[in-house]
Structure formats: structure tokens, C-alpha cells
């Protein structure tokens, strides 16, 4: 069992419904459990779930069970599959030591679309996210997935980034085992492994 940088390690994965953030969370949670950690998973979403944000909370410990909802101001890692939603989480759960991973592809959720003026400036948004984080990786997982020929594997690319930055105590092999179980057909497994490898590669680039 690898050493946790903090116990519990508090992770938030946020995105708009339909982006695959639940699958991302399950891959991470299952791999952690496989490695012997105690994992608590919680989820919240707005009443209008279709088209609205979905928040996944993951708390990782060597031996203790914790509340499934992370206390405000106590996130260690925030994964934003959509930048406005990443900023929302930073405002509620951020602190000077939080690390963020952000997919900059903009998707207006129902509540954002209803705001006068619409979506904020992406450049300003990403600048603010970086200023509010100890470290930020900006990874256009959607674009990278399209380059691999399948836009729906963007979430697996982000899992690869999480493996590559090394804050979560799981390695490529642990995720590979999860992908093999979830995608038993050879072509689907191979596609997802390419996405995982791409994410690990992107994590090595200084963001």
C-alpha cells in the first residue's frame, strides 16, 4: 500500500451530467479499493439532473470510514470536467494547498445558461482557477479524445492524468485491471488503454 499524502485524502470530481464523471469516479474508487484503501463515495446533484452539474466526493483513508460529504474548504484535489463547475468547487471547497485538474471544454449547464450574459470568459476563468490553486493541470481531454477517434473517452484521459500526477495512490496497473473488467472486448479495452496512456503522458507536461 502506497503512502497517502493526507488521511483522509479528499477528492472532488465535478462535471455536467452526461460527461462521464460518474464513470471517472468509479474507476478511481474501485482501483483504490483494489489497492486496499477504505473509500467513501458520495454524490450530490441539482434537482434538474439532466443538463445540470453532478458532484462526486471521494474520501480515501488507510483504515477509517469518513462522512461521504467533504467539509467545505477541505478538498485536496478537484477534478473539473467543465471549467465553470471547477470554479464553483474551488469557491466552496478550495484552500491554499488544493490541486486542480481542469478540462477547459465549456458546456453550459442549465443554471449557467439561464444567467444573463451567459458563459464567462474562458481565459479569465482559467486564470482565476490557477490563482486559487497550489497547482493546476489544464488538459483538454475532449480534444485529445477526439484525436484518438472517440470523444467519449475524455474521462479516461482525465483518469490517466490523475495517475500521472501521483497525488492519488494508484498506478497504471490498477486502472488497467478496472478497464479490463469494464471493457472485456479487445477493441474497447485497447481504446481505453490508449486514453489512459495519453492522460499519463499529458500529466508529465508542466501545466
Secondary structure by P-SEA (a helix, b strand, c coil): ccccccccbbbbbbbccccaaaaaaaaaaaaaaaaccbbbbbbbbccccccbbbbbbbbbccccccccccccccccbbbbccaaaaaaaaaccccccbbbbbcccccccccccccccccccaaaaaaaaaaacccccccaaaaaaaaaccccaaaaaaaaaaaaaccccccaaaaaaaaaaacccaaaaaaaaaaaaaaaaaaaccc
